[in-house]
Amino acid sequence: AQDLGAGLEVMLGHFRDTLGLKDQPAERAMIWVVPDITTYNDLGKTYDQHSSFYGSFYADKDAQRPVVAVYDANGTLLRMEITHSAVHQFLAAEFPGHTPPVWISEGLAAYFSIYWDYKWGLSEFERLRDAGRLTPLQTLLDQDITAYTPQNEHARLMELGMLFYYLLRYRDDTRTTQPDEAEQRSPFRDYLLATLRGEDTSKLPVHRLLQNLDALERDFRGYTFPR
């Protein structure tokens, strides 16, 4: 538990740094890891929550608003599952009263989950791409959570996670620059923050980029990601 908690504290730093947030959260985040799938399913029935990523969910209707996860002996998988739901928990705490589009909340959750094993995330994305199992961006960015099914959820999350890597880290006109670079800019991060805060994004450069999703999709799927 101490090792798991220490890793999640590091991940919290990644949440804040990626979004450019300076203040520490006002209160501790509750993370419950239960020992078996029976206990997990019983809690899921109690809270009537949608499980957005395999063995974890964010119980936003509970007074303590915990993330609930079922223990997995695969430590990396356990951390990925918790991180996904912890992103939803974090966004709800940091940006109360604003519900972002599903592709943004799920994209951030998938992006940070892949932190735990980037090589695996990239290989899964490439496997799904090569098998023709990716969703067109026009569809992926428009649909709500009901479109995420057990049959397509994994592919959608891998696609969104790597799309966020592409826009936040690699695409030159959208990435967040490094501190040692002469020009400091963060176009996609600025777009994310404005959306999360419920602000107008229509005059931001990324808004214009998202008006031509066919071109963005070609660039994204054709990009050679570093390993």
Stockholm file with secondary structure:
# STOCKHOLM 1.0

chainA/1-227         AQDLGAGLEVMLGHFRDTLGLKDQPAERAMIWVVPDITTYNDLGKTYDQHSSFYGSFYADKDAQRPVVAVYDANGTLLRMEITHSAVHQFLAAEFPGHTPPVWISEGLAAYFSIYWDYKWGLSEFERLRDAGRLTPLQTLLDQDITAYTPQNEHARLMELGMLFYYLLRYRDDTRTTQPDEAEQRSPFRDYLLATLRGEDTSKLPVHRLLQNLDALERDFRGYTFPR
#=GR chainA/1-227 SS CHHHHHHHHHHHHHHHHHHTCCSCCSSCCCEEEESSHHHHHHHHHHHTCCCCSSSEEECTTSTTCCEEEECCSCHHHHHHHHHHHHHHHHHHHHSTTCCCCHHHHHHHHHHHHHGGGHHHHHHHHHHHHHTTCCCCHHHHTTCCGGGCCTTTHHHHHHHHHHHHHIIIIICTTTSCCCTTSSSCCCHHHHHHHHHHTTCCCTTSHHHHHTTCHHHHHHHHHHCCCCC
#=GC SS_cons         CHHHHHHHHHHHHHHHHHHTCCSCCSSCCCEEEESSHHHHHHHHHHHTCCCCSSSEEECTTSTTCCEEEECCSCHHHHHHHHHHHHHHHHHHHHSTTCCCCHHHHHHHHHHHHHGGGHHHHHHHHHHHHHTTCCCCHHHHTTCCGGGCCTTTHHHHHHHHHHHHHIIIIICTTTSCCCTTSSSCCCHHHHHHHHHHTTCCCTTSHHHHHTTCHHHHHHHHHHCCCCC
//
